[in-house]
Amino acid sequence: LIRRARELNAEYFLIINPDTILDERAVSELIRILDSGNHLASVSPKILTWKSDKIDTLGLILKPGLRFFDYGQGQSELEIKPNIKLEPNIIGPSGAAGLFRMSALDRIRVDNQYFDERMFMYKEDCDLAYRLFLAGYKSQLVSSALIYHDRSVHVGRPGLLGILKNRRTKSRSIRAWSFANQNLLWKKHWRRQNLKNKIIIFSLYLASHIWAILFERFLFNNSKK
């Protein structure tokens, strides 16, 4: 679809999940902000969970060790609002919904691929956002663009306990795709990392593989497919 948009000389491309409901002003608000500066490769709407005041995502944030998180996920707007001065510093939109500048996507495509097509599902949006970041582009949350998402994966609370509880709700397939794609992310971008990040990545790689050996050996079988 992105290649087709390129053939039609589209200026922007809206990536969006089918299980979403858009506020009538959502797309026009995204376009308005993306029109305002060529430094932006993408913009993220404010996405809330379906029929809830909980935040699904305000965009992707990057933490040391090439770890990507949905900003604000699982929190209510009242919980997170005091922590936002203007808008959070996101690296890109979640794959659930985001508007992208086609010229930026063309600049970072590899072998005529925009998303890395080795990543069937999960973290492919993180890889795309990171490649745009490495190319010098920025992203921005547009909180006036509201979308509701019926996320199939449970939205958990932040923190280690929340992560562990959330993991138990995920299917084996989801855990396997996430495991394989996170390892692919580390492998792809290893050389671009500084020493501190490499130490963190190595520690996370070792910890995740020990966990898989002890508790989830199926991850290795699925990650090879």
C-alpha positions in Angstrom: 0.0 0.0 0.0 2.9 2.4 0.7 4.5 1.6 -2.6 1.1 2.2 -4.3 0.8 5.6 -2.5 4.3 6.4 -3.9 3.2 5.6 -7.4 0.2 8.0 -7.0 2.6 10.7 -5.7 0.9 10.9 -2.3 2.4 13.4 0.1 1.4 11.6 3.3 0.5 8.0 4.2 -1.8 7.1 7.1 -0.9 3.9 8.8 -3.9 2.7 10.9 -5.3 -0.5 12.4 -8.8 -1.6 11.4 -10.0 -1.8 15.0 -10.0 1.9 15.5 -12.6 4.7 15.7 -11.4 8.2 14.6 -12.7 11.5 15.9 -14.0 13.5 12.9 -11.1 16.0 13.2 -8.3 13.4 13.8 -6.9 13.2 10.3 -7.1 17.0 9.6 -5.3 17.7 12.8 -2.5 15.3 12.0 -2.2 16.9 8.5 -2.1 20.4 10.0 0.8 19.6 12.2 2.7 17.6 9.6 2.3 20.5 7.2 3.9 22.9 9.7 7.4 21.6 9.5 9.6 19.5 7.1 11.7 18.3 10.1 8.8 16.0 11.0 8.7 12.6 9.4 5.6 11.5 11.3 2.9 12.6 13.8 1.0 10.5 16.3 -2.6 10.9 17.4 -3.7 10.6 21.0 -5.0 7.0 21.2 -7.3 5.9 24.0 -8.5 2.4 24.6 -12.0 1.6 23.3 -14.8 2.8 25.7 -12.3 3.8 28.3 -10.3 6.8 29.6 -7.1 4.7 29.7 -4.3 5.7 27.3 -3.5 3.2 24.6 -0.5 5.1 23.4 0.7 8.7 22.9 3.5 7.5 20.7 6.7 5.5 21.0 9.5 6.5 23.3 13.0 5.1 23.2 15.0 4.1 26.3 18.6 2.9 26.6 19.2 -0.6 25.2 17.0 -0.1 22.2 13.9 -0.6 24.3 10.7 1.0 22.9 7.5 1.7 24.9 4.1 3.2 24.3 4.1 6.4 26.2 1.4 6.6 28.9 0.0 3.2 28.1 -2.4 1.9 30.8 -2.6 5.2 32.6 -5.5 7.6 32.7 -5.2 11.0 31.2 -5.5 12.5 34.7 -2.5 10.4 35.9 -0.2 11.4 33.1 -1.2 15.0 32.3 0.8 16.6 35.1 3.9 14.9 33.7 3.5 16.5 30.3 4.7 20.1 30.0 3.7 20.4 26.3 4.0 17.2 24.4 6.1 14.1 25.2 9.3 13.7 23.2 8.3 10.7 21.1 10.4 8.9 18.5 7.5 8.0 16.3 3.8 6.9 16.3 2.7 3.4 17.3 1.7 1.1 14.4 -1.9 1.4 15.6 -2.1 4.8 13.9 0.3 7.4 12.6 0.6 9.8 9.7 3.9 9.7 7.8 5.6 12.0 5.2 6.2 9.9 2.1 9.5 11.7 1.2 10.9 10.7 4.6 9.7 7.1 4.1 11.4 7.0 0.7 14.6 8.1 2.2 14.9 5.2 4.6 13.5 2.4 2.6 15.7 -0.6 2.0 15.4 -3.0 -1.0 12.1 -1.2 -1.7 10.8 -2.1 1.7 9.5 0.5 4.2 8.7 -1.8 7.1 11.3 -4.5 7.5 9.3 -7.4 6.0 11.1 -9.9 8.2 9.0 -8.6 11.1 5.6 -10.1 10.6 4.1 -8.4 13.6 5.2 -6.4 16.7 8.1 -4.0 16.9 8.1 -3.3 13.1 6.8 0.1 14.0 9.7 0.6 16.5 12.2 -0.3 13.8 10.6 2.1 11.3 10.6 4.9 13.8 14.2 4.3 14.8 15.4 4.3 11.2 13.7 7.7 10.6 15.3 8.9 13.9 18.7 7.9 12.6 18.1 9.8 9.4 17.6 12.9 11.4 13.8 13.2 11.4 11.6 14.0 14.3 8.1 13.0 15.4 5.4 14.7 17.4 2.3 13.9 19.4 -0.8 15.7 18.2 -3.1 15.5 21.3 -5.9 17.2 19.4 -6.1 14.2 17.1 -8.1 11.6 19.0 -8.5 7.9 18.1 -9.9 5.0 20.0 -8.3 1.6 19.6 -9.7 -1.8 20.5 -6.3 -3.3 21.2 -6.2 -7.1 21.1 -3.3 -7.2 23.5 -4.1 -6.3 27.1 -2.9 -2.9 28.2 -1.0 -3.3 31.5 0.2 -1.0 34.2 3.8 0.4 34.1 6.5 -1.2 36.2 8.0 -4.7 36.5 4.9 -6.2 38.2 2.7 -4.7 35.5 4.9 -6.0 32.8 4.9 -9.6 34.2 1.1 -9.5 34.6 0.6 -8.2 31.1 2.9 -10.9 29.7 0.7 -13.6 31.1 -2.3 -12.3 29.1 -0.4 -12.5 25.8 -0.6 -15.6 23.5 2.4 -17.7 22.7 2.4 -16.3 19.1 2.6 -12.7 20.3 5.4 -13.5 22.8 7.3 -15.3 20.1 7.0 -12.5 17.5 8.0 -9.9 20.1 11.0 -12.0 21.2 12.2 -12.6 17.6 11.7 -9.1 16.5 13.4 -7.5 19.5 16.4 -9.7 18.8 16.4 -8.6 15.2 16.3 -5.0 16.3 19.3 -5.5 18.4 21.2 -7.3 15.6 20.3 -4.7 13.0 21.3 -1.6 15.0 24.1 -3.0 17.1 26.9 -1.1 15.3 25.2 2.2 15.8 25.1 2.0 19.6 27.6 3.5 22.0 29.4 1.5 24.6 26.8 2.1 27.3 23.9 0.9 25.1 25.9 -2.1 24.0 26.4 -3.2 27.6 22.7 -2.7 28.3 21.7 -4.6 25.1 24.0 -7.5 26.0 22.6 -7.6 29.5 19.0 -7.6 28.2 19.8 -10.2 25.6 21.4 -12.5 28.2 18.5 -12.0 30.6 15.8 -12.6 28.0 17.4 -15.8 26.8 17.9 -17.2 30.3 14.2 -16.4 30.9 13.3 -18.2 27.7 15.4 -21.3 28.6 13.9 -21.5 32.1 10.2 -20.6 31.4 9.4 -20.2 27.7 11.4 -22.5 25.6 8.8 -22.3 22.8 10.2 -18.8 22.0 13.3 -20.4 20.4 11.2 -22.6 18.1 8.9 -19.9 17.0 11.7 -17.3 16.6 13.4 -19.5 14.0 10.3 -19.6 11.7 
